[in-house]
Structures are given as C-alpha cells and as structure tokens.
Amino acid sequence: MLLEADHRAGGTLHVSSGHMSGAASQLQAQRGIADDAQAHYDDVMRISKGTATPDLLRLATRHAGSTIDWLMASGFEMGPECPVIAYSHEPYRVARTYWGTHKGLSILKVLQPLLDDAVKDGLVDLRLNTRLVDLQPGSQGQGWTATCGGAADQYEVNAKNVVLATGGYGGNPQLFSRLTGGYPLLSPAPACADGSGLELGLALGGQVRNSDVYLPTVAGVPDQAGGHYVNWDRRSNLTPQHRKPWEIYVTVQGERFVAEDDPSPDARERALKRQPQLAFWVVFDEAIFAQAPCLFTGTDKSEVLARFGTHLAYQRADTLDGLAAACGMDAPTLQRTVAQYNTAVAQGKDLLGRTHLPAPIAQGPFYAIRHQGVTLRCWAGLEVDASLRVVGRNGEPMKGLYAVGEILGGAAMSGDSFASGMSITPALTFGRLLGSDWLNWQNA
Ligand SMILES: Cc1cc2nc3c(=O)[nH]c(=O)nc-3n(C[C@H](O)[C@H](O)[C@H](O)COP(=O)(O)OP(=O)(O)OC[C@H]3O[C@@H](n4cnc5c(N)ncnc54)[C@H](O)[C@@H]3O)c2cc1C
C-alpha cells in the first residue's frame, strides 16, 4: 500500500533540478570516463571533509551507477551533455553528474508508468490524497498500525513493514527552525515537504541526526516579501560558472564579504553562513542593469524592473546614500565599499580576489536586491542503520520500520557540504534496494 498525501505522485520531483550522480555507469563507460564506486565515495568524503555518514554513503555510492543504468534502460531522457562535472555545487573530480532533459520531471516520467503498471497489476494499492496521520506498534508487538486518510475519513491499516519516504521539511518553517539551528528558512521545497513523517518517526522513539549541520545555497529572493518560498525555476543566477557577476554583494551593513566570482560554491556558501539572517544585498547601477545578462533565470529584465517599488527586497534610489537609507545599510560604509570596488575595476585588482571586474558602479539610479541563503534540501533527518531501519533512542533498530529519501537528511549523504546529485540518487537507490530485495531486507 502506498499512501500519498498529495493528489499526485512525485513529491519534490515536480520542482527538483533532478541532478543525479553515480559512478561506473554504462554512459560513463561509453564516454571513456574511468570511475568507480570507491572514487565516488572518496570524492564525497573529500568534499564533505569526512563528515558524511560512512555506511550510508558506502551503500549509496555502491549502487548509484546501477540506478543510473536502470533509469536509462527504463527510458530516461538523458541530457545529451551528460555525464558532466557540475559546478552548482563543489565539483567532483570526474564527470559523474547526470540530469534529464526536463529536470526532475524526467525522472518522474520513468517512474509514473512503472507505478501505474504496478497499480494496474494489483501489486500496489495506491491511495492518493491519503495522509499517514499516526503510526503505532501493532498489537502484541507485531508490525505496525497506521492511521491514515483525510480529516473526515480516517481508518487504520496493519502492516508488517513500513517505509517512511515522506521527504524533507523545507515546506515547514517552524520545524526547520527547530531542527536546523534557528536559521531562517527560504526554500523552493513544495508544501508537501512538511516533515510530518519525520515527526512520526521521532514520536515513535527515532532520533534526529545532523541537526548541528547547515550550509545555505547562495542564494534567493522570496517570491513574497517576508515569505519562505522561492521559485527555483526563476532564481537569481549567482553561480559564476553560469553567469559572471557584474554586481557586488554587500552585507546588511554595506560591506563586501566575498569574491563574488569565487569558483568554489563551498567558499561562497561558508561566507554567506557567517552573515546575520543569511542575508546580503546585490548592488548595481543603471548601466550594469542595462549591459549585464539578466540576474534571474527564466525572467526578463522588464519583470525584474517591475518588482522595484512593489517588493521590499527590491530597492532603488538616485544616490548611494539614498540606497543605503532604503536598505537600512550604513551610508558611509556603502560609499566606501563602492569606491573601493570602483578602484579595483580601474586597476584590475580586487582586494577580495575577484577577477571579473567588468564595470564600475558609478551612475545612479542605484539598485539593491536583498538575497537570503536558500535551503535546497534539508540537512537533519531520521537516523537509520546500514539496513535503512529506523534506529531508536536506545540505539537499537526498530523491527519493520524503514526510512529512505530526504527524511534521512541531506547531511547523511554529503555531511557538512553539498555533493552533486546526492539527494535524488540515494533516494532512488535506497528505494530500489528495499523494493528489489525485499525478502532479504525483511529478514535482516
Ligand atoms: C528546487 C529543488 C531542486 C533540487 N535539486 C536537486 C538536484 O538537482 N539533485 C538532488 O540530488 N537533489 C535535489 N533536490 C532535492 C531532491 O529533489 C529531494 O531531496 C528529493 O526529491 C526528495 O525525495 P523524497 O522521495 O525523499 O521526498 P519527496 O519527493 O518530497 O516525496 C515525499 C512524498 O511524501 C508525501 N508525504 C509527506 N508527508 C506525508 C504523510 N504524512 N502521509 C502521506 N504522504 C506524505 C509528499 O506528499 C510527497 O509526495 C532539489 C530540491 C529542490 C526543492
């Protein structure tokens, strides 16, 4: 029985970029890329400085390549450029990142017909619009009793085994703040990522792992001022490998804090993490706005212009002092920052080491857009053992209770860092492992 709170299957795949990573795939072999599971494991451990959870990372990397092969064999429409070294996160040493022609939806396009067939053949009892509301140990300690349904029509189901695959909590600011060190939430996660499955696991005696780990992605603007949602298809393009920065980034005081074109996402993310409220302003002038490629993907400049005056994160003024006042920055600090940057542009040498210095910020009107660190996937999660069984506070795995996917927390797979494709691929891989070798897992 598959319970799905939403009206459709797919969860976060509907919005995800869908980057996956796996070593020793057939596609890599065809392209002559030498790679193996050990190298993938070592690369993630290098990027995460040894902070990923070893047994889970071992399990994920060992089977990730075959997950990619299985998707391909099932009709996955692979981006023709893949596999690549991706630069939106700290890059791997070899090309082992893959994506579909339609981002996360390409993955769903493979999974949906398989699910539909399984439903048609009576192998899966799919219940859409049906929430898992409560989970309790079954009577006489046998299996589990799930309370499920909608507000008006709840019923109980007994199950020998339960797999919690309810995703993260990026749609739930209160839970996010509780589990992730009080940082403010800005996320493109859908509302269905409400952490309810994680809370059920905790209520049963499960434990949270990695609630002390967090790194923001650089960065986004809430769709609504003061909101916690950002549409990732129309995000600010702040990855220097994709769009070289023309603007400067300044703190809420008005000082630069990072070389905007530092090629290392990790370095930029750590610099942002030190900023209060994970906030900074992107500052530029009229000439830069006119000459530079649009700052936002999937958006044209007239749309961006229309946000000034209607959204508090977008501020414009004729003078730098006026801009500082509108943004709550210290005016002399902003004046000094811009003057220093303009000197760097004139001399071709920047104190913070930025190398792309295309134009000074010289002539009003001046613009500033308040950005905030983004949570792409949640960091903390439910602790499981190497057989994916939920571990209780006594350190013992709970019989017949498993968890896979983002409910495990992203830090389990890439520690205190981001490693490309290491949310979706392990989610698919662990789900496949539980499903394909079910009897062995059941008896483990
Ligand atoms: C914009 C964006 C881009 C991303 N890009 C990447 C990327 O490129 N690569 C990568 O690896 N990761 C990426 N991620 C993260 C990745 O997409 C997710 O971690 C992954 O899709 C989560 O899969 P999941 O199956 O664990 O959870 P989900 O896909 O969130 O599915 C959970 C499902 O459980 C249902 N559910 C929740 N609670 C209940 C309940 N109580 N009862 C019944 N049903 C319930 C939900 O409705 C949902 O359908 C991205 C995330 C976002 C938001």
The ligand as a Gaussian input file, in Angstrom:
#p B3LYP/6-31G(d) Opt

LIG

0 1
 C       14.202000      23.147000      -6.356000
 C       14.919000      21.913000      -5.873000
 C       15.989000      21.450000      -6.619000
 C       16.645000      20.303000      -6.222000
 N       17.640000      19.825000      -6.999000
 C       18.236000      18.666000      -6.665000
 C       19.203000      18.086000      -7.515000
 O       19.499000      18.619000      -8.587000
 N       19.771000      16.906000      -7.141000
 C       19.456000      16.287000      -5.954000
 O       20.008000      15.234000      -5.667000
 N       18.518000      16.808000      -5.148000
 C       17.908000      17.964000      -5.477000
 N       16.935000      18.466000      -4.668000
 C       16.491000      17.660000      -3.527000
 C       15.705000      16.444000      -4.018000
 O       14.860000      16.796000      -5.097000
 C       14.874000      15.869000      -2.885000
 O       15.720000      15.621000      -1.778000
 C       14.203000      14.548000      -3.270000
 O       13.434000      14.708000      -4.444000
 C       13.338000      14.096000      -2.113000
 O       12.735000      12.882000      -2.487000
 P       11.866000      12.083000      -1.404000
 O       11.229000      10.976000      -2.161000
 O       12.667000      11.755000      -0.212000
 O       10.755000      13.133000      -0.921000
 P        9.626000      13.886000      -1.751000
 O        9.927000      13.874000      -3.193000
 O        9.435000      15.198000      -1.087000
 O        8.356000      12.960000      -1.565000
 C        7.745000      12.811000      -0.328000
 C        6.296000      12.471000      -0.599000
 O        5.692000      12.102000       0.636000
 C        4.401000      12.712000       0.705000
 N        4.089000      12.875000       2.128000
 C        4.680000      13.706000       3.013000
 N        4.158000      13.510000       4.238000
 C        3.202000      12.558000       4.130000
 C        2.324000      11.920000       5.046000
 N        2.302000      12.207000       6.349000
 N        1.469000      10.956000       4.560000
 C        1.477000      10.631000       3.230000
 N        2.294000      11.211000       2.326000
 C        3.162000      12.147000       2.771000
 C        4.549000      14.029000      -0.025000
 O        3.290000      14.490000      -0.487000
 C        5.497000      13.655000      -1.152000
 O        4.827000      13.250000      -2.321000
 C       16.259000      19.623000      -5.031000
 C       15.198000      20.109000      -4.275000
 C       14.526000      21.248000      -4.694000
 C       13.353000      21.727000      -3.877000

